[in-house]
Amino acid sequence: MYSYYNPHPHSKRVGDCVVRALSKATGKSWEETYIELCLLGYIMGDLPSSNRVWDSYLKTQGFTRHLITAECLDCYTIQDFCNEYPQGVYVIGTGTHAVCVVDSVLYDTWDSSDETPIYFYRKDD
């Protein structure tokens, strides 16, 4: 199931999918998430939305990274992921986009459920 989610303080859609997804997954505001990613990016010498920065950020927030192991990677979608993992907090990466899924609900500014996931982060308890 898809649910519209845009925590941007000015309701803009500005290529901030990483900030939106991490904000939802961590329960933090868009602003707090953005600042923390910027600081970490500065420390790491990389952009806040780079894969290695948000990978590091999620690990500090108690998430672990996993690869998608579906038999048909070209036909496996985010919706399939939601069906396979009905409970939990996840951040999914497609290579060009990031989204948050909570208890099989996809949170994004558009219905990206037909996108192909490559990897995901799961919140560990």
Kinemage of the C-alpha trace (Angstrom):
@kinemage 1
@onewidth
@group {chain A} dominant
@subgroup {mainchain}
@vectorlist {calphas} color= white
{ca met a 1} P 0.000 0.000 0.000
{ca tyr a 2} L 1.195 3.529 -0.818
{ca ser a 3} L 0.841 6.567 1.449
{ca tyr a 4} L 1.812 10.083 0.400
{ca tyr a 5} L 4.622 11.413 2.600
{ca asn a 6} L 6.460 14.710 2.239
{ca pro a 7} L 7.943 16.101 5.467
{ca his a 8} L 9.800 18.901 3.636
{ca pro a 9} L 9.189 22.071 5.697
{ca his a 10} L 8.010 23.939 2.583
{ca ser a 11} L 6.308 20.922 0.940
{ca lys a 12} L 8.835 21.020 -1.902
{ca arg a 13} L 9.812 18.048 -4.018
{ca val a 14} L 13.486 18.797 -4.539
{ca gly a 15} L 15.347 15.539 -5.024
{ca asp a 16} L 15.474 14.937 -1.294
{ca cys a 17} L 14.301 11.322 -1.301
{ca val a 18} L 17.120 10.228 1.008
{ca val a 19} L 16.233 12.850 3.619
{ca arg a 20} L 12.511 12.006 3.362
{ca ala a 21} L 13.082 8.253 3.657
{ca leu a 22} L 15.499 8.536 6.570
{ca ser a 23} L 13.269 11.038 8.329
{ca lys a 24} L 10.352 8.616 8.223
{ca ala a 25} L 12.474 5.596 9.168
{ca thr a 26} L 14.071 7.279 12.191
{ca gly a 27} L 11.049 9.273 13.335
{ca lys a 28} L 13.032 12.509 13.124
{ca ser a 29} L 12.019 15.731 11.430
{ca trp a 30} L 13.147 16.522 7.889
{ca glu a 31} L 15.277 19.384 9.267
{ca glu a 32} L 17.018 17.278 11.923
{ca thr a 33} L 17.709 14.490 9.439
{ca tyr a 34} L 19.039 16.929 6.840
{ca ile a 35} L 21.389 18.627 9.323
{ca glu a 36} L 22.709 15.298 10.640
{ca leu a 37} L 23.346 14.044 7.097
{ca cys a 38} L 25.099 17.311 6.181
{ca leu a 39} L 27.356 17.122 9.221
{ca leu a 40} L 28.194 13.480 8.561
{ca gly a 41} L 28.813 14.273 4.886
{ca tyr a 42} L 31.155 17.083 5.914
{ca ile a 43} L 33.066 14.770 8.259
{ca met a 44} L 33.280 12.060 5.589
{ca gly a 45} L 34.119 14.557 2.831
{ca asp a 46} L 31.116 13.583 0.713
{ca leu a 47} L 27.646 14.823 -0.146
{ca pro a 48} L 24.888 14.160 2.394
{ca ser a 49} L 22.844 12.119 -0.094
{ca ser a 50} L 25.738 9.916 -1.216
{ca asn a 51} L 25.215 6.210 -0.634
{ca arg a 52} L 28.178 5.891 1.726
{ca val a 53} L 27.003 8.796 3.902
{ca trp a 54} L 23.439 7.609 4.382
{ca asp a 55} L 24.682 4.023 4.763
{ca ser a 56} L 26.866 5.167 7.648
{ca tyr a 57} L 24.034 7.273 9.068
{ca leu a 58} L 21.539 4.398 9.067
{ca lys a 59} L 24.033 2.080 10.747
{ca thr a 60} L 24.421 4.580 13.598
{ca gln a 61} L 20.623 4.587 13.905
{ca gly a 62} L 20.425 0.804 14.394
{ca phe a 63} L 19.779 -0.348 10.816
{ca thr a 64} L 21.529 -3.197 9.010
{ca arg a 65} L 22.022 -3.450 5.250
{ca his a 66} L 20.823 -6.413 3.170
{ca leu a 67} L 20.854 -7.245 -0.528
{ca ile a 68} L 17.698 -8.256 -2.364
{ca thr a 69} L 17.935 -11.969 -3.116
{ca ala a 70} L 14.818 -12.458 -5.254
{ca glu a 71} L 15.002 -15.073 -7.998
{ca cys a 72} L 13.917 -12.532 -10.617
{ca leu a 73} L 15.595 -9.234 -9.797
{ca asp a 74} L 14.220 -7.574 -12.949
{ca cys a 75} L 10.620 -8.413 -12.066
{ca tyr a 76} L 10.794 -7.963 -8.270
{ca thr a 77} L 9.244 -4.644 -7.199
{ca ile a 78} L 8.980 -2.570 -4.061
{ca gln a 79} L 5.379 -3.800 -3.832
{ca asp a 80} L 6.687 -7.380 -3.845
{ca phe a 81} L 9.071 -6.388 -1.050
{ca cys a 82} L 6.175 -4.947 0.968
{ca asn a 83} L 4.266 -8.217 0.534
{ca glu a 84} L 7.301 -10.294 1.544
{ca tyr a 85} L 8.141 -8.148 4.591
{ca pro a 86} L 4.779 -7.174 6.115
{ca gln a 87} L 6.190 -5.902 9.417
{ca gly a 88} L 9.087 -3.678 10.357
{ca val a 89} L 10.817 -0.447 9.384
{ca tyr a 90} L 12.831 -0.480 6.164
{ca val a 91} L 14.693 1.930 3.898
{ca ile a 92} L 14.866 0.627 0.335
{ca gly a 93} L 17.402 1.694 -2.289
{ca thr a 94} L 16.834 1.315 -6.030
{ca gly a 95} L 20.137 2.795 -7.163
{ca thr a 96} L 18.490 6.112 -8.066
{ca his a 97} L 15.826 6.457 -5.382
{ca ala a 98} L 15.274 5.790 -1.675
{ca val a 99} L 11.992 5.131 0.107
{ca cys a 100} L 10.776 4.128 3.542
{ca val a 101} L 8.456 1.199 4.197
{ca val a 102} L 6.809 0.754 7.591
{ca asp a 103} L 4.658 -2.337 8.189
{ca ser a 104} L 4.272 -2.869 4.410
{ca val a 105} L 3.180 0.735 3.747
{ca leu a 106} L 5.345 2.614 1.232
{ca tyr a 107} L 5.901 6.273 2.194
{ca asp a 108} L 6.957 8.561 -0.648
{ca thr a 109} L 5.914 11.656 -2.606
{ca trp a 110} L 4.851 9.418 -5.489
{ca asp a 111} L 3.791 5.797 -5.864
{ca ser a 112} L 7.141 4.137 -6.504
{ca ser a 113} L 5.848 0.626 -5.770
{ca asp a 114} L 6.720 -0.558 -9.312
{ca glu a 115} L 10.397 0.401 -8.919
{ca thr a 116} L 13.017 -2.353 -8.618
{ca pro a 117} L 14.762 -2.500 -5.236
{ca ile a 118} L 18.443 -3.451 -5.068
{ca tyr a 119} L 19.113 -3.362 -1.332
{ca phe a 120} L 17.387 -2.486 1.909
{ca tyr a 121} L 18.107 -1.476 5.466
{ca arg a 122} L 16.129 -3.005 8.309
{ca lys a 123} L 15.699 -1.415 11.729
{ca asp a 124} L 17.005 -3.818 14.335
{ca asp a 125} L 15.310 -3.967 17.707
